[in-house]
Structures are given as structure tokens and as C-alpha cells.
Amino acid sequence: MVLTIRDIDNPEIVLEKAKEIMKIISQYAYTNTWLNDEEWKTTLPVWFVESMTLKTSEDRDRDDNLWHFESWIESMYHRAWEWYSSKTSDSSIEITIKLLNIPFIFEQFLYIFYAQGIPMDKMSDKDDIYGFTQYG
């Protein structure tokens, strides 16, 4: 599957922030060392953790794209995909995702970009099973 994030400023910075989070997650993925929720709060970048922990249930009710922190962590533990490759252009990012199972939960990955202020309607994906999906 290929995720495209288009019409954004500073795609290199956005991609680096996403890589930072995924590198941390990958250190513990598929091992017996998965952290507990409190450990994740001190391991992941503060800006990212606070994008969830400073939100109320009312905030999440008003914005379907927000995540409850513990739910996000749990979904990352059970994800059925891996980051395969990525590249940037002047105003976009393209990320190739290796799907390990179908169906798959993918929205927790999109949230890494949404938490950086990227609107969902700037994100889309294309794969061989479901075709093209525009978010937002």
C-alpha cells in the first residue's frame, strides 16, 4: 500500500517526526519488551503524547480523528503492517507500507501526521485490494 500526504509545508520535517515515533515503536514491536502505558508516555515525544493526553473525551467526541492515548498504544501493538520505504517531494510525502494481514487497522499511523497538524483530507492511500481511499 502507498500512503500519500500532499500539499504540505516542510515534508522533510513532517516525515522525520513520523520516523522518530516509528523508530521508537519498532524497538519494542514483536518482542516481549512492549512497554506499559506510563512507560510509553515518557518514551514517545512529548508533543505527540500530549496531542492525545491533553484531549478530553468531549474533544474526541467532536473530532473523530483524535485518539485516546492508551487505545493508540494498543492498536500499535496489534498493527498488521510495517513501514517499508518513504520519500518526499517539494510538498508531499509518499510512504510504502507492507501489509501483513487483511483486514488491517491503519488509522493509528495516519494519526502521527494528523497530530502534526496535517488535515486528513491531505492523506490518501492506494493498494491492490481496496484501491484508492481518500481520507477526511
Legacy VTK file of the C-alpha trace (Angstrom):
# vtk DataFile Version 3.0
C-alpha trace
ASCII
DATASET POLYDATA
POINTS 136 float
0.000 0.000 0.000
1.187 3.523 -0.723
0.166 6.398 1.555
0.376 9.859 0.005
0.301 13.069 2.012
0.077 16.030 -0.334
0.084 19.821 -0.351
2.024 20.219 2.897
4.741 22.536 4.099
8.097 21.125 5.196
7.536 17.491 4.172
11.053 16.509 5.283
10.375 17.706 8.845
6.957 16.029 8.946
8.477 12.763 7.727
11.342 12.939 10.250
8.875 13.376 13.120
6.914 10.354 11.906
10.109 8.312 11.593
11.104 9.301 15.126
7.874 7.849 16.502
8.029 4.703 14.396
11.676 4.048 15.281
10.737 4.142 18.964
7.748 1.830 18.419
9.893 -0.531 16.346
12.378 -1.003 19.183
9.668 -2.833 21.132
7.463 -4.290 18.378
7.196 -8.040 18.063
9.176 -8.575 21.273
8.392 -9.418 24.871
9.532 -5.940 25.907
6.435 -3.926 24.937
6.176 -1.015 27.365
3.221 -0.259 29.617
1.155 2.882 29.017
3.028 5.003 31.543
6.398 3.983 30.107
5.213 4.918 26.617
4.262 8.365 27.901
7.873 9.027 28.860
9.398 7.310 25.815
7.478 8.869 22.924
7.971 12.574 22.074
6.127 14.888 24.468
4.382 16.802 21.665
2.929 13.547 20.360
1.841 12.154 23.731
0.205 15.452 24.663
-1.696 15.520 21.364
-3.741 12.726 22.953
-3.392 13.047 26.724
-4.392 16.730 26.830
-7.625 15.989 24.969
-10.862 15.236 26.771
-13.478 12.676 25.869
-15.585 15.625 24.663
-12.753 16.656 22.342
-12.622 13.118 20.954
-16.412 13.097 20.542
-16.190 16.299 18.445
-13.215 15.124 16.365
-13.313 11.537 15.113
-9.628 11.723 14.178
-8.385 12.165 17.750
-7.160 9.137 19.663
-7.247 8.125 23.307
-3.580 7.523 24.191
-3.980 4.011 25.600
-6.113 2.975 22.599
-3.479 4.286 20.218
-0.731 2.315 22.001
-2.825 -0.858 21.987
-3.582 -0.518 18.274
0.123 -0.064 17.501
0.850 -3.274 19.370
-1.678 -5.161 17.228
-0.978 -3.500 13.903
-0.725 -5.677 10.817
1.632 -3.520 8.770
5.224 -2.347 8.619
6.819 0.789 7.208
8.678 -0.307 4.087
10.026 2.892 2.498
9.363 6.609 2.127
10.290 9.644 0.063
9.472 13.328 -0.095
8.987 15.872 -2.842
8.585 19.650 -2.616
5.176 19.436 -0.952
4.343 15.763 -0.419
5.321 12.524 1.269
4.894 9.028 -0.126
5.200 6.053 2.221
5.077 2.419 1.154
3.512 0.188 3.786
3.911 -3.596 3.817
0.592 -5.163 4.809
0.965 -8.268 6.962
-2.695 -9.193 7.225
-6.079 -8.215 5.846
-8.106 -6.553 7.168
-5.691 -4.147 8.814
-6.014 -1.216 11.194
-4.209 1.753 9.702
-5.758 4.888 11.208
-3.292 4.938 14.122
-0.498 5.550 11.596
-2.415 8.399 9.955
-2.734 9.979 13.380
1.032 10.535 13.537
0.571 13.035 10.703
-2.737 14.435 11.957
-1.061 15.192 15.308
1.405 17.357 13.375
-1.447 19.486 12.038
-1.872 17.734 8.685
-5.583 17.659 7.750
-6.982 14.220 6.966
-8.146 15.374 3.529
-4.459 15.733 2.559
-3.999 11.968 3.054
-4.895 9.140 0.701
-3.779 5.604 0.053
-3.850 3.127 -2.757
-3.479 -0.644 -2.598
-4.181 -3.732 -4.695
-7.144 -4.900 -2.584
-9.252 -1.839 -1.812
-7.979 0.562 -4.474
-7.878 4.299 -3.754
-9.004 5.753 -0.415
-9.252 9.490 0.258
-9.395 10.425 3.955
-11.144 13.363 5.569
LINES 1 137
136 0 1 2 3 4 5 6 7 8 9 10 11 12 13 14 15 16 17 18 19 20 21 22 23 24 25 26 27 28 29 30 31 32 33 34 35 36 37 38 39 40 41 42 43 44 45 46 47 48 49 50 51 52 53 54 55 56 57 58 59 60 61 62 63 64 65 66 67 68 69 70 71 72 73 74 75 76 77 78 79 80 81 82 83 84 85 86 87 88 89 90 91 92 93 94 95 96 97 98 99 100 101 102 103 104 105 106 107 108 109 110 111 112 113 114 115 116 117 118 119 120 121 122 123 124 125 126 127 128 129 130 131 132 133 134 135
